[in-house]
């Protein structure tokens, strides 16, 4: 995924949400299929395999997780590293 492809995917989904095509907090399969078609039309010479609905959905999930991690890291006093994550342990694990 290039940065341009990720940006195009997110922009497309934002447009779909604004136009009321998001149901019950998530997109329906038809929207994910439309997103894959949008990307294949916008980037006809993309490297690697053509993006599928499942690939689009997975990319949005990973982008959302990264956004949440960056928001967590930006908070004063919050810890995150790529090896240990937030390093949150239960009381049993700390013993």
DSSP file (Angstrom, degrees, kcal/mol; ACC not computed):
  #  RESIDUE AA STRUCTURE BP1 BP2  ACC     N-H-->O    O-->H-N    N-H-->O    O-->H-N    TCO  KAPPA ALPHA  PHI   PSI    X-CA   Y-CA   Z-CA
    1    1 A X              0   0    0      0, 0.0     2,-0.2     0, 0.0    47,-0.0   0.000 360.0 360.0 360.0 126.6    0.0    0.0    0.0
    2    2 A X     >  -     0   0    0      1,-0.1     4,-2.3     0, 0.0     5,-0.2  -0.518 360.0-110.8 -87.0 164.4    1.4    3.4   -0.9
    3    3 A X  H  > S+     0   0    0      1,-0.2     4,-2.7     2,-0.2     5,-0.2   0.887 120.5  54.8 -60.3 -37.9    0.5    6.5    1.1
    4    4 A X  H  > S+     0   0    0      2,-0.2     4,-2.3     1,-0.2    -1,-0.2   0.891 107.8  48.8 -64.4 -39.3   -1.5    7.7   -1.9
    5    5 A X  H  > S+     0   0    0      2,-0.2     4,-2.3     1,-0.2    -1,-0.2   0.913 112.0  48.4 -66.5 -42.1   -3.6    4.5   -1.9
    6    6 A X  H  X S+     0   0    0     -4,-2.3     4,-2.6     2,-0.2     5,-0.2   0.929 112.6  48.3 -63.2 -44.2   -4.2    4.7    1.8
    7    7 A X  H  X S+     0   0    0     -4,-2.7     4,-2.6     1,-0.2    -2,-0.2   0.904 111.6  49.9 -62.6 -41.4   -5.2    8.3    1.6
    8    8 A X  H  X S+     0   0    0     -4,-2.3     4,-2.3     2,-0.2    -1,-0.2   0.890 111.3  49.5 -65.0 -39.1   -7.6    7.6   -1.4
    9    9 A X  H  X S+     0   0    0     -4,-2.3     4,-2.4     2,-0.2    -2,-0.2   0.950 113.2  44.8 -63.9 -49.7   -9.2    4.7    0.6
   10   10 A X  H  X S+     0   0    0     -4,-2.6     4,-2.4     1,-0.2    -2,-0.2   0.913 113.8  50.4 -63.2 -42.5   -9.8    6.8    3.7
   11   11 A X  H  X S+     0   0    0     -4,-2.6     4,-2.3    -5,-0.2    -1,-0.2   0.913 110.3  50.4 -61.4 -43.0  -11.1    9.7    1.6
   12   12 A X  H  X S+     0   0    0     -4,-2.3     4,-2.0     1,-0.2    -1,-0.2   0.926 112.0  46.9 -60.7 -45.4  -13.5    7.4   -0.2
   13   13 A X  H  X S+     0   0    0     -4,-2.4     4,-2.4     2,-0.2    -1,-0.2   0.868 109.5  53.5 -67.9 -36.0  -14.8    5.9    3.1
   14   14 A X  H  X S+     0   0    0     -4,-2.4     4,-2.7     2,-0.2    -1,-0.2   0.924 108.7  50.4 -62.4 -43.5  -15.2    9.4    4.6
   15   15 A X  H  X S+     0   0    0     -4,-2.3     4,-2.0     1,-0.2    -2,-0.2   0.901 110.4  50.0 -60.1 -40.8  -17.3   10.4    1.6
   16   16 A X  H  <>S+     0   0    0     -4,-2.0     5,-2.8     2,-0.2     6,-0.3   0.899 111.4  48.3 -65.1 -40.5  -19.4    7.3    2.0
   17   17 A X  H ><5S+     0   0    0     -4,-2.4     3,-1.7     1,-0.2     5,-0.4   0.933 110.8  50.4 -65.3 -45.6  -19.9    8.0    5.7
   18   18 A X  H 3<5S+     0   0    0     -4,-2.7    -1,-0.2     1,-0.3    -2,-0.2   0.859 107.6  54.4 -60.7 -36.3  -20.9   11.6    5.0
   19   19 A X  T 3<5S-     0   0    0     -4,-2.0    -1,-0.3    -5,-0.2    -2,-0.2   0.391 122.1-107.2 -82.8   6.1  -23.4   10.5    2.4
   20   20 A X  T < 5S+     0   0    0     -3,-1.7    -3,-0.2    -5,-0.1    -2,-0.1   0.697  81.3 127.9  83.8  20.2  -25.1    8.2    4.9
   21   21 A X      < +     0   0    0     -5,-2.8     2,-0.6    -6,-0.2     7,-0.5   0.190  44.7  96.0 -96.5  17.7  -23.8    4.9    3.6
   22   22 A X  E     -A   27   0A   0     -5,-0.4     2,-0.4    -6,-0.3     5,-0.2  -0.931  59.6-161.3-107.3 124.6  -22.5    3.7    6.9
   23   23 A X  E >   -A   26   0A   0      3,-1.5     3,-2.5    -2,-0.6    -2,-0.1  -0.882  61.3 -14.6-111.2 138.1  -24.8    1.4    8.8
   24   24 A X  T 3  S-     0   0    0     -2,-0.4    -1,-0.2     1,-0.3     3,-0.1   0.789 125.9 -52.2  47.3  39.3  -24.7    0.6   12.5
   25   25 A X  T 3  S+     0   0    0     -3,-0.2     2,-0.3     1,-0.2    -1,-0.3   0.471 125.2  66.9  83.4   1.3  -21.2    1.8   13.0
   26   26 A X  E <  S-A   23   0A   0     -3,-2.5    -3,-1.5     0, 0.0     2,-0.3  -0.968  82.2-101.7-147.6 164.6  -19.6   -0.1   10.1
   27   27 A X  E     -A   22   0A   0     -2,-0.3    -5,-0.1    -5,-0.2     2,-0.1  -0.632  34.8-123.2 -88.0 145.3  -19.6   -0.3    6.3
   28   28 A X    >>  -     0   0    0     -7,-0.5     4,-1.5    -2,-0.3     3,-1.0  -0.384  32.4 -99.3 -80.1 164.7  -21.5   -3.0    4.5
   29   29 A X  H 3> S+     0   0    0      1,-0.3     4,-2.5     2,-0.2     5,-0.2   0.842 120.6  61.9 -53.9 -38.7  -19.9   -5.4    2.1
   30   30 A X  H 3> S+     0   0    0      1,-0.2     4,-2.2     2,-0.2    -1,-0.3   0.865 103.3  49.6 -59.6 -36.5  -21.1   -3.3   -0.9
   31   31 A X  H <> S+     0   0    0     -3,-1.0     4,-2.4     2,-0.2    -1,-0.2   0.909 109.8  50.0 -69.8 -41.5  -19.1   -0.3    0.3
   32   32 A X  H  X S+     0   0    0     -4,-1.5     4,-2.0     2,-0.2    -2,-0.2   0.901 111.8  49.1 -63.6 -39.1  -15.9   -2.3    0.8
   33   33 A X  H  X S+     0   0    0     -4,-2.5     4,-2.2     1,-0.2    -2,-0.2   0.912 111.1  49.7 -63.8 -42.2  -16.4   -3.7   -2.8
   34   34 A X  H  X S+     0   0    0     -4,-2.2     4,-2.7    -5,-0.2    -2,-0.2   0.869 108.3  53.9 -64.0 -36.3  -16.9   -0.2   -4.1
   35   35 A X  H  X S+     0   0    0     -4,-2.4     4,-2.3     2,-0.2    -1,-0.2   0.918 108.4  48.6 -63.8 -43.2  -13.7    0.9   -2.3
   36   36 A X  H  X S+     0   0    0     -4,-2.0     4,-2.1     2,-0.2    15,-0.2   0.909 113.2  47.5 -63.2 -41.8  -11.7   -1.8   -4.0
   37   37 A X  H  X S+     0   0    0     -4,-2.2     4,-2.1     2,-0.2     5,-0.2   0.913 109.6  53.8 -64.1 -43.0  -13.2   -0.8   -7.4
   38   38 A X  H  X S+     0   0    0     -4,-2.7     4,-2.4     1,-0.2    -2,-0.2   0.920 110.4  46.7 -56.9 -46.1  -12.4    2.9   -6.6
   39   39 A X  H  X S+     0   0    0     -4,-2.3     4,-2.7     1,-0.2    -1,-0.2   0.898 110.3  51.7 -66.4 -40.1   -8.8    2.1   -5.9
   40   40 A X  H  < S+     0   0    0     -4,-2.1    -1,-0.2     1,-0.2    -2,-0.2   0.855 114.4  44.2 -67.1 -32.2   -8.4   -0.1   -9.0
   41   41 A X  H >< S+     0   0    0     -4,-2.1     3,-0.5    -5,-0.2    -2,-0.2   0.870 116.8  45.1 -76.0 -37.8   -9.8    2.7  -11.2
   42   42 A X  H 3< S+     0   0    0     -4,-2.4     2,-0.3     1,-0.3    -2,-0.2   0.836 125.8  30.8 -74.8 -32.9   -7.8    5.4   -9.5
   43   43 A X  T ><  +     0   0    0     -4,-2.7     3,-1.4    -5,-0.2    -1,-0.3  -0.623  66.4 162.3-126.1  71.7   -4.5    3.4   -9.5
   44   44 A X  T <  S+     0   0    0     -3,-0.5    -1,-0.1    -2,-0.3    -2,-0.1   0.733  79.0  46.7 -66.1 -20.9   -4.6    1.2  -12.6
   45   45 A X  T 3  S+     0   0    0     -3,-0.1    -1,-0.3     2,-0.0    -5,-0.1  -0.054  81.0 151.7-109.8  31.4   -0.9    0.6  -12.5
   46   46 A X    <   -     0   0    0     -3,-1.4     2,-0.2    -6,-0.1     4,-0.0  -0.259  46.9-115.3 -64.7 149.6   -0.6   -0.2   -8.8
   47   47 A X  S    S+     0   0    0      2,-0.0    -1,-0.1     3,-0.0    -2,-0.0  -0.552  78.9  14.0 -81.5 150.2    2.2   -2.5   -7.7
   48   48 A X  S    S-     0   0    0     -2,-0.2     3,-0.1   -47,-0.0    -2,-0.0  -0.244 112.1 -20.2  79.4-171.9    1.3   -5.9   -6.2
   49   49 A X  S    S-     0   0    0      1,-0.1     2,-0.1    -2,-0.0     3,-0.1  -0.250  77.2 -92.5 -69.8 156.7   -2.1   -7.5   -6.4
   50   50 A X        -     0   0    0      1,-0.1     2,-0.2    -4,-0.0    -1,-0.1  -0.432  51.6-102.5 -63.9 142.3   -5.3   -5.5   -7.1
   51   51 A X        -     0   0    0    -15,-0.2     2,-0.2    -2,-0.1   -11,-0.2  -0.491  39.0-159.0 -72.7 134.0   -6.9   -4.4   -3.8
   52   52 A X     >  -     0   0    0     -2,-0.2     4,-2.3     1,-0.1     5,-0.2  -0.579  33.7-102.4-104.2 171.1   -9.9   -6.5   -2.7
   53   53 A X  H  > S+     0   0    0      1,-0.2     4,-2.5     2,-0.2     5,-0.2   0.911 124.2  50.5 -58.9 -42.5  -12.7   -5.6   -0.3
   54   54 A X  H  > S+     0   0    0      1,-0.2     4,-2.5     2,-0.2    -1,-0.2   0.882 108.8  51.1 -65.1 -38.2  -11.0   -7.7    2.4
   55   55 A X  H  > S+     0   0    0      2,-0.2     4,-2.2     1,-0.2    -1,-0.2   0.905 110.8  49.1 -65.1 -40.5   -7.7   -6.0    1.8
   56   56 A X  H  X S+     0   0    0     -4,-2.3     4,-2.3     2,-0.2    -2,-0.2   0.936 111.8  48.2 -63.3 -46.6   -9.4   -2.6    2.1
   57   57 A X  H  X S+     0   0    0     -4,-2.5     4,-1.9     1,-0.2    -2,-0.2   0.910 112.6  48.8 -61.4 -42.9  -11.1   -3.5    5.3
   58   58 A X  H  X S+     0   0    0     -4,-2.5     4,-2.2     1,-0.2    -1,-0.2   0.874 109.6  52.2 -64.4 -37.7   -7.9   -4.9    6.8
   59   59 A X  H  X S+     0   0    0     -4,-2.2     4,-2.6     2,-0.2    -2,-0.2   0.911 108.5  50.0 -66.9 -41.8   -6.0   -1.8    5.9
   60   60 A X  H  X S+     0   0    0     -4,-2.3     4,-2.5     1,-0.2    -1,-0.2   0.905 110.0  51.7 -63.6 -39.9   -8.5    0.5    7.6
   61   61 A X  H  X S+     0   0    0     -4,-1.9     4,-2.2     2,-0.2    -2,-0.2   0.926 112.0  45.4 -61.3 -45.0   -8.3   -1.7   10.7
   62   62 A X  H  X S+     0   0    0     -4,-2.2     4,-2.3     2,-0.2    -2,-0.2   0.883 112.7  50.5 -68.5 -37.1   -4.5   -1.4   10.8
   63   63 A X  H  X S+     0   0    0     -4,-2.6     4,-2.4     2,-0.2    -1,-0.2   0.903 110.6  50.4 -64.7 -40.3   -4.6    2.3   10.2
   64   64 A X  H  X S+     0   0    0     -4,-2.5     4,-2.4     2,-0.2    -2,-0.2   0.905 110.1  49.5 -64.1 -42.1   -7.1    2.7   13.0
   65   65 A X  H  X S+     0   0    0     -4,-2.2     4,-2.4     2,-0.2    -2,-0.2   0.922 111.4  48.9 -63.5 -43.9   -4.9    0.7   15.4
   66   66 A X  H  X S+     0   0    0     -4,-2.3     4,-2.6     2,-0.2    -2,-0.2   0.897 110.3  51.5 -63.0 -39.8   -1.9    2.8   14.5
   67   67 A X  H  X S+     0   0    0     -4,-2.4     4,-2.4     1,-0.2    -2,-0.2   0.930 110.4  48.7 -60.9 -45.0   -3.9    6.0   15.0
   68   68 A X  H  X S+     0   0    0     -4,-2.4     4,-2.3     2,-0.2    -2,-0.2   0.890 110.9  50.3 -63.6 -39.6   -5.0    4.8   18.4
   69   69 A X  H  X S+     0   0    0     -4,-2.4     4,-2.8     2,-0.2    -1,-0.2   0.930 111.1  48.9 -62.6 -45.3   -1.4    3.9   19.4
   70   70 A X  H  X S+     0   0    0     -4,-2.6     4,-1.6     1,-0.2    -2,-0.2   0.880 110.6  50.4 -65.0 -37.1   -0.2    7.3   18.3
   71   71 A X  H  X S+     0   0    0     -4,-2.4     4,-0.7     2,-0.2    -1,-0.2   0.918 111.7  48.9 -64.0 -41.9   -3.0    9.0   20.3
   72   72 A X  H >< S+     0   0    0     -4,-2.3     3,-1.1     1,-0.2    -2,-0.2   0.927 111.1  49.4 -61.0 -46.8   -2.0    6.9   23.4
   73   73 A X  H 3< S+     0   0    0     -4,-2.8    -1,-0.2     1,-0.2    -2,-0.2   0.815 104.5  60.0 -64.7 -30.2    1.7    7.8   22.9
   74   74 A X  H 3< S+     0   0    0     -4,-1.6     2,-0.3    -5,-0.2    -1,-0.2   0.679  84.2  96.9 -73.8 -17.0    0.9   11.5   22.7
   75   75 A X  S X< S-     0   0    0     -3,-1.1     3,-1.8    -4,-0.7     2,-0.1  -0.545  88.8-103.9 -76.2 137.1   -0.7   11.5   26.1
   76   76 A X  T 3  S+     0   0    0     -2,-0.3    -1,-0.1     1,-0.3     3,-0.1  -0.358 102.4  10.2 -60.8 129.9    1.6   12.7   28.8
   77   77 A X  T 3  S+     0   0    0      1,-0.3     2,-0.3    -4,-0.1    -1,-0.3   0.453  94.7 127.6  83.5   0.4    2.9    9.9   31.0
   78   78 A X    <   -     0   0    0     -3,-1.8     2,-0.4    -6,-0.2    -1,-0.3  -0.728  47.1-145.4 -93.9 141.4    1.6    7.1   28.7
   79   79 A X        +     0   0    0     -2,-0.3     2,-0.3     7,-0.2    -6,-0.0  -0.827  25.4 158.2-108.7 142.5    4.1    4.4   27.6
   80   80 A X        +     0   0    0     -2,-0.4     2,-0.3    -7,-0.1     6,-0.2  -0.890   3.1 165.8-156.0 132.9    4.2    2.5   24.3
   81   81 A X  B  >  -B   85   0B   0      4,-1.5     4,-2.3    -2,-0.3     6,-0.2  -0.976  43.7-116.7-140.4 158.6    7.0    0.7   22.5
   82   82 A X  T  4 S+     0   0    0     -2,-0.3     4,-0.1     1,-0.2    -1,-0.0   0.662 111.3  47.8 -70.9 -15.9    6.9   -1.8   19.6
   83   83 A X  T  4 S+     0   0    0      2,-0.1    -1,-0.2     1,-0.1     4,-0.0   0.886 128.2  18.0 -87.6 -44.2    8.3   -4.7   21.7
   84   84 A X  T >4 S-     0   0    0      1,-0.3     3,-1.9     3,-0.0     4,-0.2   0.399  87.1-151.5-111.7   0.8    6.1   -4.5   24.8
   85   85 A X  B 3< S-B   81   0B   0     -4,-2.3    -4,-1.5     1,-0.3    -1,-0.3  -0.406  74.9 -19.8  63.0-135.6    3.1   -2.3   23.7
   86   86 A X  T 3  S-     0   0    0     -6,-0.2    -1,-0.3    -2,-0.1    -7,-0.2   0.555  85.3-132.7 -81.5  -7.8    1.6   -0.4   26.6
   87   87 A X    <   +     0   0    0     -3,-1.9     2,-0.5     1,-0.2    -2,-0.1   0.892  44.0 166.3  57.4  42.8    3.3   -2.9   28.9
   88   88 A X        -     0   0    0     -4,-0.2     2,-0.3     0, 0.0    -1,-0.2  -0.797  10.6-177.3 -90.8 126.6    0.1   -3.3   30.9
   89   89 A X        -     0   0    0     -2,-0.5     2,-0.1     2,-0.0     5,-0.0  -0.921  24.8-120.2-125.7 149.9    0.2   -6.3   33.2
   90   90 A X     >  -     0   0    0     -2,-0.3     4,-1.6     1,-0.1     3,-0.0  -0.354  38.2-102.7 -76.6 167.5   -2.4   -7.9   35.6
   91   91 A X  H  > S+     0   0    0      1,-0.2     4,-0.8     2,-0.2     3,-0.1   0.883 124.2  53.0 -59.2 -38.5   -1.6   -8.1   39.3
   92   92 A X  H >4 S+     0   0    0      1,-0.2     3,-0.6     2,-0.2    -1,-0.2   0.883 107.6  50.8 -64.3 -39.0   -0.8  -11.8   38.8
   93   93 A X  H 34 S+     0   0    0      1,-0.2    -1,-0.2     2,-0.2    -2,-0.2   0.797 105.5  56.5 -69.8 -28.3    1.6  -11.1   36.0
   94   94 A X  H 3<        0   0    0     -4,-1.6    -1,-0.2     1,-0.2    -2,-0.2   0.700 360.0 360.0 -76.9 -19.0    3.5   -8.5   38.1
   95   95 A X    <<        0   0    0     -4,-0.8    -1,-0.2    -3,-0.6    -2,-0.2   0.474 360.0 360.0 -76.8 360.0    4.2  -11.0   40.9
